[in-house]
Amino acid sequence: MARPKNQDKRRQDIMGAVGRVIATRGLSALRRKDVAEEAGVTAPMVSYYFPDLDELLIDVYKRQIDDYMQKSSEAIAGKESSWERLIAAVEFALPKGPHDIDSLIMYQFSGEPRFAQTYSKMSAKLHAHETSLYKSILDTGIADGLFKPDLDSTTISRTLVALNDAYGLQVVLNEPGMGFQSARDEILKVSASLLRMVTE
């Protein structure tokens, strides 16, 4: 019998394999066999640890969201100014390219009907976190006199989340002329305009 720690590692290996398969084959075409091959185990072993494939996929998505929220907060820690924290938040939220596995997983769940309910709940949780993260940055910048926006910080924060999502999708789709750097620069230009940054 496998030891508990080995079982935990096996479960983690399988969940990691699911992410890589989603990125290469797509969520709708994913099969248990594909997961097993990617994880280096047998299909029956995948079934042993995860009898329901959809539940496995949901677990992967939930883990992805939780990991994203934790790391996005860590990404802005230690930055000296509100503008530097904003830059770090924007850079973290954007996919690094069309083969960014983490981003591919999150985008693909948004378009899969059988996960609509789960996606809606988790997406709302993620959106609230991202909005709160941006709002904390903006409110500090406003209090420090660095930002002097005409709009309220909540509206601007929601706008920045929407920009990250929209530009991120273009990066993942590998649209001509729209890579990570272009997306980053354009979002930051819009941000600076909305926040009416004080440069003196």
C-alpha positions, -999 to +999 in steps of 0.1 A: +000+000+000+013+034-009+022+057+020+001+088+025+028+111+015+033+092-017-004+093-023-004+130-019+025+134-043+007+112-068-024+133-066-004+165-071+015+149-101-018+140-117-033+175-111-002+190-126-005+168-156-041+179-161-030+215-164-004+206-191-029+185-210-055+213-210-029+237-223-019+214-252-052+196-261-079+219-248-103+213-220-132+200-241-110+173-257-093+161-225-094+124-218-084+103-188-059+085-210-041+118-219-038+127-182-024+093-174+002+095-202+013+130-192+016+120-155+034+088-163+008+065-148-020+043-159-055+054-167-069+031-139-045+048-114-060+082-124-094+067-118-083+054-084-073+089-072-100+108-091-130+086-099-149+116-114-129+133-142-150+165-140-143+167-103-106+164-110-109+193-135-128+214-110-101+207-083-074+218-108-093+251-115-099+258-079-063+252-071-053+275-099-075+303-086-063+300-050-026+299-062-032+329-084-047+350-056-019+342-032+009+349-057-007+381-070-006+395-034+030+384-031+039+400-064+033+435-051+049+431-017+080+451-010+075+476-038+082+511-026+056+532-044+020+527-054+029+530-091+055+503-087+029+481-070+005+488-098+031+478-124+038+446-106+001+437-103-004+443-141+026+423-150+016+394-128-020+393-142-009+392-178+000+359-196+036+357-205+028+344-240+005+320-259+019+290-241+013+303-206-002+272-190-017+289-160-035+315-181-047+289-207-063+269-179-082+299-166-094+311-200-105+277-212-127+271-181-146+303-190-158+288-223-168+253-211-206+250-206-205+220-182-184+241-158-204+272-161-217+272-125-183+265-110-166+290-132-191+317-123-186+313-086-148+311-088-146+339-113-166+361-090-142+353-062-112+360-083-127+393-097-134+405-061-098+397-051-083+415-081-105+445-077-096+447-040-059+444-048-060+472-073-082+493-050-057+490-021-029+502-044-050+531-058-063+542-024-027+543-010-015+563-041-044+588-037-037+592+000+000+598-008-009+624-034+006+604-062-027+598-080-054+624-085-081+606-105-115+620-116-131+586-111-135+567-079-109+540-071-134+511-073-144+520-109-108+523-120-099+491-103-127+472-121-115+488-154-080+476-148-092+440-141-112+441-174-082+454-193-060+426-179-086+401-190-091+415-224-054+421-232-045+387-217-068+369-240-051+386-270-017+375-257-029+339-253-044+339-288-011+352-301-028+381-320-003+399-343+015+427-326+001+419-291+026+402-269+032+405-231+052+437-235+028+455-258-002+446-235+017+457-204+027+490-219-007+499-232-025+490-199+000+511-180-005+540-204-043+539-198-037+535-160-015+566-159-041+586-178-070+574-155-050+581-124-037+615-135-003+607-120+016+636-103+051+635-117+066+666-100 
